Amino acid sequence: KSAVAHLVPYIEEEKRQLELAGGDVKPKGKIVMATVKGDVHDIGKNIVTVVLQCNNYEVVNMGVMVPAQDILKKAKDEGADIIGLSGLITPSLEEMQHVAAEMQRDDYFASRHMPLLIGGATTSRVHTAVKIAPHYEGPVVYVPDASRAVGVCSELLSDERAAAYIAELKADIEKTRALHASKKQTPLVTLAAARANAAPLDLSRVPPAPKFTGRRVLKNLDLAELA
């Protein structure tokens, strides 16, 4: 948090200097970021926020423990282009599914197909494709680390590249789901077969007794003999 707080003034000053010089300071897009309800981890989210701000994206960082309805309301109020969700603990995964489902229920998001970014230590490409994406018809993108966020947002908000990127994304999601489903179809071994394949154990066999127990100290050993 201290590192983020240290960087933000420099980012703002750079924008101010650019504006004074007559440059274009219009942000490339607006992103609402939040750590979902039930999760207090925000270091990764704050890093993503700074990375995006350094690349001229406006980021509304809502902090931690943010309920789904608050996230959606803030996105509407701010006129956001993208929503980003972060989480570190396992329960956050279910909350992300809930946010995606709420976006689908709300015509504001469903009609706009507003992109939903997913990130955090417990998230994964497979979980996003199998568990989160089915709840929302808009683009649901797994972002593995902060360095990828700028590229993803650039593609999603590009008039020329967005359609192709989203089509490729959906194809990858379908492929991931199919691969995941095929793995789940592995037939389980029957109880009878498992018992038939059990390791043979002779419980009546008495193992040989050791010649001695405890510690034996050997002194005056010839090193040449040990070598």
The 8 nearest C-alpha neighbors of each residue, nearest first, counted from 0:
[[1, 3, 2, 4, 42, 45, 5, 41],
 [0, 2, 4, 3, 5, 6, 7, 42],
 [3, 1, 5, 0, 4, 6, 7, 46],
 [2, 4, 0, 6, 5, 1, 7, 49],
 [3, 5, 1, 2, 7, 6, 0, 8],
 [4, 6, 2, 3, 7, 1, 8, 9],
 [7, 5, 3, 9, 4, 8, 2, 10],
 [6, 8, 10, 9, 4, 5, 3, 11],
 [9, 7, 11, 10, 6, 12, 5, 4],
 [10, 8, 12, 7, 11, 6, 13, 5],
 [9, 11, 7, 13, 8, 12, 14, 53],
 [10, 12, 8, 14, 13, 9, 15, 7],
 [13, 11, 15, 9, 14, 10, 8, 16],
 [12, 14, 16, 10, 15, 11, 9, 17],
 [13, 15, 17, 11, 12, 16, 18, 10],
 [16, 14, 12, 18, 17, 13, 11, 19],
 [17, 15, 19, 13, 18, 14, 12, 20],
 [16, 18, 14, 20, 22, 15, 19, 13],
 [17, 19, 15, 21, 22, 20, 16, 24],
 [20, 18, 16, 21, 17, 15, 22, 14],
 [19, 21, 17, 18, 22, 16, 15, 23],
 [22, 20, 18, 19, 17, 23, 24, 16],
 [21, 23, 17, 18, 20, 24, 19, 16],
 [22, 24, 25, 18, 21, 17, 26, 20],
 [25, 23, 18, 26, 22, 14, 17, 55],
 [24, 26, 23, 27, 55, 28, 56, 22],
 [27, 25, 56, 55, 28, 57, 24, 29],
 [28, 26, 56, 55, 25, 29, 57, 156],
 [27, 29, 56, 26, 57, 80, 30, 156],
 [30, 28, 57, 79, 80, 58, 56, 81],
 [29, 31, 81, 58, 79, 82, 80, 59],
 [30, 32, 59, 82, 58, 83, 74, 60],
 [33, 31, 83, 60, 84, 59, 61, 82],
 [34, 32, 61, 84, 62, 35, 60, 85],
 [33, 35, 63, 85, 86, 84, 64, 62],
 [36, 34, 65, 64, 38, 33, 86, 66],
 [35, 37, 64, 65, 66, 38, 34, 94],
 [36, 38, 64, 35, 91, 39, 90, 65],
 [37, 39, 64, 36, 40, 35, 86, 34],
 [40, 38, 63, 64, 41, 37, 34, 86],
 [41, 39, 38, 42, 87, 63, 86, 34],
 [40, 42, 44, 43, 45, 39, 63, 34],
 [43, 41, 45, 44, 40, 46, 0, 47],
 [44, 42, 46, 45, 41, 47, 119, 145],
 [45, 43, 41, 47, 46, 42, 48, 85],
 [44, 46, 48, 42, 47, 43, 41, 49],
 [45, 47, 43, 49, 48, 44, 50, 42],
 [48, 46, 145, 50, 44, 45, 49, 51],
 [47, 49, 45, 51, 46, 50, 52, 44],
 [48, 50, 52, 46, 51, 47, 53, 45],
 [51, 49, 47, 53, 52, 48, 46, 54],
 [52, 50, 54, 48, 56, 53, 49, 149],
 [51, 53, 56, 49, 55, 54, 50, 57],
 [54, 52, 50, 51, 55, 49, 10, 56],
 [53, 55, 51, 52, 56, 50, 149, 27],
 [56, 54, 52, 26, 53, 27, 57, 51],
 [57, 55, 52, 26, 27, 28, 51, 54],
 [56, 58, 29, 26, 52, 28, 30, 55],
 [57, 59, 30, 29, 31, 60, 56, 48],
 [58, 60, 31, 32, 30, 61, 57, 29],
 [61, 59, 32, 62, 58, 33, 31, 48],
 [62, 60, 33, 32, 59, 63, 65, 31],
 [61, 63, 33, 60, 34, 41, 65, 64],
 [62, 64, 34, 39, 65, 33, 41, 38],
 [63, 65, 36, 37, 38, 35, 39, 34],
 [64, 66, 36, 35, 63, 34, 33, 69],
 [67, 65, 36, 69, 68, 35, 70, 64],
 [68, 66, 70, 98, 69, 71, 65, 36],
 [67, 69, 71, 70, 66, 72, 101, 98],
 [70, 68, 72, 66, 67, 71, 73, 65],
 [69, 71, 67, 73, 68, 72, 74, 66],
 [70, 72, 74, 68, 73, 69, 67, 75],
 [73, 71, 69, 75, 74, 70, 68, 76],
 [72, 74, 76, 70, 75, 71, 77, 69],
 [75, 73, 79, 71, 77, 72, 76, 78],
 [76, 74, 78, 72, 73, 77, 71, 79],
 [75, 77, 73, 74, 78, 72, 79, 71],
 [78, 76, 74, 79, 75, 73, 29, 31],
 [77, 79, 75, 76, 74, 80, 29, 73],
 [80, 78, 74, 29, 77, 30, 81, 31],
 [79, 81, 29, 30, 28, 113, 78, 82],
 [82, 80, 30, 114, 79, 113, 115, 31],
 [81, 83, 31, 115, 30, 32, 116, 114],
 [82, 84, 116, 32, 115, 31, 117, 33],
 [85, 83, 117, 33, 34, 32, 116, 118],
 [84, 86, 34, 118, 119, 33, 44, 117],
 [87, 85, 119, 91, 34, 88, 38, 35],
 [86, 88, 120, 119, 121, 40, 89, 91],
 [87, 89, 91, 90, 86, 121, 38, 120],
 [88, 90, 91, 92, 121, 87, 93, 86],
 [91, 89, 92, 93, 88, 94, 37, 38],
 [92, 90, 94, 89, 93, 86, 88, 95],
 [93, 91, 95, 90, 94, 89, 96, 122],
 [94, 92, 96, 95, 91, 90, 97, 89],
 [93, 95, 97, 91, 96, 92, 98, 35],
 [96, 94, 98, 92, 97, 93, 91, 99],
 [97, 95, 131, 93, 99, 94, 98, 100],
 [96, 98, 94, 100, 95, 99, 101, 93],
 [99, 97, 95, 101, 67, 100, 96, 102],
 [98, 100, 96, 102, 135, 97, 101, 134],
 [99, 101, 134, 97, 103, 102, 98, 135],
 [102, 100, 104, 98, 103, 99, 97, 105],
 [103, 101, 99, 105, 100, 104, 108, 98],
 [102, 104, 109, 100, 135, 101, 105, 99],
 [105, 103, 101, 102, 106, 100, 109, 108],
 [106, 104, 102, 107, 103, 108, 109, 101],
 [105, 107, 109, 108, 110, 104, 103, 102],
 [108, 106, 105, 110, 109, 111, 102, 75],
 [109, 107, 111, 106, 102, 110, 113, 112],
 [108, 110, 106, 103, 112, 111, 107, 105],
 [109, 111, 106, 108, 112, 107, 113, 105],
 [110, 112, 108, 113, 109, 107, 137, 106],
 [113, 111, 137, 109, 110, 108, 114, 138],
 [112, 114, 111, 108, 81, 137, 80, 115],
 [115, 113, 138, 81, 137, 139, 112, 82],
 [114, 116, 139, 82, 83, 138, 81, 140],
 [115, 117, 83, 140, 139, 84, 141, 82],
 [118, 116, 141, 84, 142, 140, 83, 85],
 [119, 117, 85, 142, 122, 141, 143, 84],
 [118, 120, 86, 85, 87, 122, 121, 43],
 [119, 121, 87, 122, 86, 118, 88, 123],
 [122, 120, 87, 119, 88, 89, 123, 86],
 [123, 121, 119, 120, 118, 126, 92, 127],
 [124, 122, 126, 125, 127, 121, 141, 143],
 [123, 125, 127, 126, 141, 128, 122, 143],
 [124, 126, 128, 123, 127, 129, 175, 176],
 [127, 125, 129, 123, 130, 128, 124, 122],
 [126, 128, 131, 124, 125, 130, 129, 132],
 [129, 127, 172, 125, 132, 126, 130, 131],
 [128, 130, 126, 176, 127, 125, 131, 132],
 [129, 131, 126, 127, 128, 132, 133, 96],
 [132, 130, 96, 127, 133, 134, 128, 129],
 [131, 133, 128, 134, 135, 139, 127, 130],
 [134, 132, 135, 131, 130, 129, 136, 128],
 [135, 133, 100, 132, 99, 131, 96, 103],
 [136, 134, 103, 99, 137, 132, 133, 100],
 [137, 135, 138, 103, 134, 112, 109, 133],
 [136, 138, 112, 135, 114, 113, 139, 109],
 [137, 139, 114, 115, 140, 165, 136, 112],
 [140, 138, 115, 132, 116, 114, 137, 141],
 [139, 141, 116, 117, 142, 138, 115, 114],
 [140, 142, 117, 124, 116, 118, 143, 127],
 [141, 143, 118, 144, 117, 140, 147, 148],
 [144, 142, 118, 141, 147, 145, 123, 119],
 [145, 143, 146, 142, 147, 148, 118, 119],
 [144, 146, 47, 148, 147, 46, 50, 143],
 [145, 147, 144, 148, 149, 50, 47, 150],
 [148, 146, 145, 150, 149, 144, 151, 142],
 [149, 147, 151, 145, 150, 146, 152, 142],
 [150, 148, 152, 151, 147, 51, 153, 146],
 [149, 151, 153, 147, 152, 148, 154, 146],
 [150, 152, 148, 154, 153, 149, 155, 147],
 [153, 151, 155, 149, 154, 150, 156, 148],
 [152, 154, 150, 151, 156, 155, 149, 157],
 [155, 153, 157, 151, 161, 152, 156, 160],
 [154, 156, 161, 152, 153, 157, 151, 164],
 [157, 155, 153, 154, 152, 161, 158, 28],
 [156, 158, 161, 154, 160, 159, 155, 153],
 [157, 159, 160, 161, 156, 162, 155, 154],
 [158, 160, 157, 161, 162, 163, 154, 156],
 [161, 159, 157, 163, 162, 154, 158, 164],
 [160, 162, 155, 164, 157, 154, 163, 158],
 [163, 161, 165, 164, 160, 166, 159, 158],
 [162, 164, 166, 165, 161, 160, 167, 159],
 [163, 165, 161, 167, 166, 162, 168, 160],
 [166, 164, 168, 162, 167, 163, 161, 169],
 [167, 165, 163, 169, 168, 164, 162, 170],
 [166, 168, 170, 164, 165, 169, 163, 171],
 [167, 169, 165, 171, 166, 170, 164, 172],
 [170, 168, 172, 166, 171, 167, 165, 173],
 [171, 169, 167, 173, 172, 168, 174, 166],
 [170, 172, 174, 168, 169, 173, 175, 167],
 [171, 173, 169, 175, 128, 174, 170, 176],
 [174, 172, 176, 170, 175, 171, 177, 169],
 [173, 175, 171, 177, 172, 176, 178, 170],
 [176, 174, 172, 178, 173, 177, 171, 179],
 [175, 177, 179, 173, 174, 178, 129, 180],
 [178, 176, 180, 174, 179, 175, 173, 181],
 [179, 177, 175, 181, 180, 176, 174, 182],
 [178, 180, 176, 182, 177, 181, 175, 183],
 [181, 179, 177, 183, 182, 178, 176, 184],
 [182, 180, 178, 184, 183, 179, 177, 185],
 [181, 183, 179, 180, 184, 185, 178, 177],
 [182, 184, 180, 181, 185, 179, 186, 178],
 [185, 183, 181, 182, 186, 180, 187, 179],
 [184, 186, 183, 182, 187, 181, 188, 180],
 [187, 185, 184, 188, 183, 189, 182, 181],
 [186, 188, 189, 185, 184, 190, 193, 183],
 [187, 189, 192, 193, 190, 186, 191, 185],
 [190, 188, 192, 191, 193, 187, 194, 186],
 [189, 191, 193, 192, 194, 188, 195, 187],
 [192, 190, 194, 189, 193, 195, 188, 196],
 [193, 191, 195, 189, 194, 190, 196, 188],
 [192, 194, 190, 196, 195, 191, 189, 197],
 [195, 193, 197, 191, 196, 192, 190, 189],
 [194, 196, 192, 193, 197, 191, 190, 198],
 [197, 195, 193, 194, 192, 198, 191, 199],
 [198, 196, 194, 195, 193, 199, 192, 200],
 [197, 199, 200, 196, 195, 194, 201, 193],
 [200, 198, 197, 201, 196, 202, 195, 194],
 [199, 201, 202, 198, 197, 203, 204, 205],
 [202, 200, 203, 204, 199, 205, 198, 206],
 [201, 203, 204, 200, 205, 199, 206, 198],
 [204, 202, 201, 205, 200, 206, 199, 207],
 [205, 203, 202, 201, 206, 200, 207, 199],
 [204, 206, 203, 207, 202, 208, 201, 200],
 [205, 207, 204, 208, 209, 203, 202, 201],
 [208, 206, 205, 209, 210, 204, 211, 203],
 [207, 209, 206, 210, 211, 205, 212, 204],
 [210, 208, 211, 207, 212, 206, 213, 205],
 [211, 209, 208, 212, 207, 213, 215, 214],
 [210, 212, 209, 213, 208, 214, 215, 207],
 [213, 211, 214, 209, 210, 215, 208, 216],
 [212, 214, 215, 211, 216, 209, 210, 208],
 [213, 215, 216, 212, 211, 217, 210, 209],
 [214, 216, 217, 213, 212, 211, 218, 210],
 [217, 215, 218, 214, 213, 219, 220, 212],
 [218, 216, 215, 220, 219, 214, 221, 225],
 [219, 217, 220, 216, 221, 215, 222, 225],
 [218, 220, 221, 217, 222, 216, 224, 225],
 [221, 219, 218, 222, 217, 224, 225, 223],
 [220, 222, 224, 223, 219, 225, 226, 218],
 [223, 221, 225, 224, 220, 226, 219, 218],
 [224, 222, 226, 221, 225, 220, 219, 218],
 [223, 225, 221, 222, 226, 220, 219, 218],
 [224, 226, 222, 223, 221, 220, 219, 217],
 [225, 223, 224, 222, 221, 220, 219, 217]]
